[in-house]
Amino acid sequence: MRVLHPFVLAAVLLAAAPSAAHHGWGSYDAATAVDITGTIRAMSYDNPHGMVHLEVPGKTWMVVLAPPFRMLNRGLPAEMLAVGKTARVVGYPHRSDPTELRAERITVDGKTVELR
């Protein structure tokens, strides 16, 4: 029986981590649409999905967006998600995390982009 060198095993496990971290959409309640408007307090435009922290009165949502290539192709470049801008998001809440939302569409600067 052949045993992998510990460094090789570690490299294989680290390479697989990003795919294991990606989640399915079953964790979100697609029967309950949420429509929120707030101020972008943080953003990322990274794979596998972009993200904004959207501050609304009394709460800050972590909004999961589409992958960057899809957002860019649909007319939502990273610059539109600048901190301090107002955004309206329609999406579905996470079933177990009351601060997380999966966005279906986002409106920034009067432009609405369908993300799914």
VENBEL-V882701 format. One record per residue. OMEGA is omega in whole degrees, -180 to 180 (999 if undefined). BURIAL is b if it has 9 or more other ideal C-beta (glycine too) atoms within 8 Angstrom, else e. D_FIRST is the distance of its C-alpha to the first C-alpha in whole Angstrom. Layout:
omega->[OMEGA:OMEGA]
burial->[BURIAL:BURIAL]
d_first->[D_FIRST:D_FIRST]
//
This chain:
omega->[-178:-179:178:175:-178:-180:178:178:179:180:179:180:178:179:-179:-175:-179:180:177:-179:-179:-176:175:-178:179:180:-177:-178:-177:178:-177:178:178:180:-177:175:-178:-177:177:-180:176:178:169:-179:-173:174:6:179:171:-177:168:168:-174:-180:175:180:176:-176:170:180:166:-175:178:-177:177:173:-178:-178:179:180:180:180:-179:173:179:178:-178:-177:180:-178:-176:176:-180:179:176:179:172:-178:171:-178:-175:-178:174:-177:-177:178:-175:179:-177:-178:174:-175:171:178:179:176:178:179:178:-179:178:-180:174:-174:-178:999]
burial->[e:e:e:e:e:e:e:e:b:e:e:b:e:e:e:e:e:b:e:e:e:e:e:e:e:e:e:b:e:e:e:e:e:b:e:b:e:b:b:b:b:e:b:e:e:e:e:e:b:b:b:b:b:b:b:b:e:e:e:b:b:b:b:b:b:b:b:b:e:b:b:b:e:b:e:b:e:e:e:b:b:e:e:e:b:e:b:b:b:b:b:b:b:b:e:e:e:e:e:b:b:b:b:b:b:b:b:b:e:e:b:e:b:e:b:e]
d_first->[0:4:7:10:13:15:18:16:15:19:20:19:20:23:24:23:26:29:28:27:31:33:34:36:40:40:40:44:47:48:51:53:54:55:57:57:59:58:58:55:53:50:48:45:44:41:38:37:40:43:45:48:50:53:56:58:61:59:55:53:50:47:47:44:45:44:42:44:44:45:48:49:49:51:54:52:51:50:54:55:53:54:55:58:59:60:57:58:54:54:51:49:48:45:45:44:45:48:48:46:47:46:49:50:53:54:57:58:61:63:60:58:54:52:49:47]
//
